[in-house]
Amino acid sequence: MKSPRPYSPRSGAAAQSLTERRKAATQLDIARAACELFAEHGPDGTTAEDIAHRAGVALRTFYRYFRNKQDAVAPLLAGGGEQWRALLAEEEPGTPLAEALERAVTRSLSGQVAVAEGLNWTRGLLRASAGDPALRAVWYRVNQESEEELVPVVARLAGPSADPLQVRLLCAAATDAIRISLEVWSGTDADPTGPDSPAELAVRSLRELTSGMTILSRP
């Protein structure tokens, strides 16, 4: 398991160079193209060449960034996790953790960008992954990486006296609450907002999974 990157207030888009931003934009264009094609034709009916053509890049550019066609969707799936960690990082140390987590989860899953684009991309990909183990593996890998990168953010909010085991357990529970909620929602026709939306399901799941955790009851 790789070591999580240390939390830094300069992490994220603001700290990226122009070259890094261009690279990230190209990867996201490829990811969107892959998602569209998977939704239209399924993973089996889509090739790396198809994705490169839809994204307007050379096939060698595709393989410069991704090992295979399923791996191409990772930047799109990872975007939601990056957004919610950034929102959680905005919370002040000393804020009750349960309150901070629920607020960040709700904001990330009900924000304008998430509702307009991100959630529908995720729904399409999760439905496409039902018959494609390699695509499911990308989904699980993205969630594992998100959990690891969440650790320093939660540790900062919890304070130096927090039990590292409790911090890790809370990060795992929070990540799984979002993952499971998105999987359940993707299997329905529920709207991205309102009852049974990802935000509503995630808060319910978070409360169920973290009920009784001592780290949340610390003063």
Secondary structure, 3 states (H helix, E strand, C coil): CCCCCCCCCCCCHHHCCHHHHHHHHHHHHHHHHHHHHHHHHCHHHCCHHHHHHHHCCCHHHHHHHCCCCHHHHHHHHHHHHHHHHHHHHCCCCCCCHHHHHHHHHHHHHHCHHHHHHHHHHHHHHHHHHHHCHHHHHHHHHHHHHHHHHHHHHHHHHHCCCCCHHHHHHHHHHHHHHHHHHHHHHHCCCCCCCCCCCHHHHHHHHHHHHHCCCHHHCCC
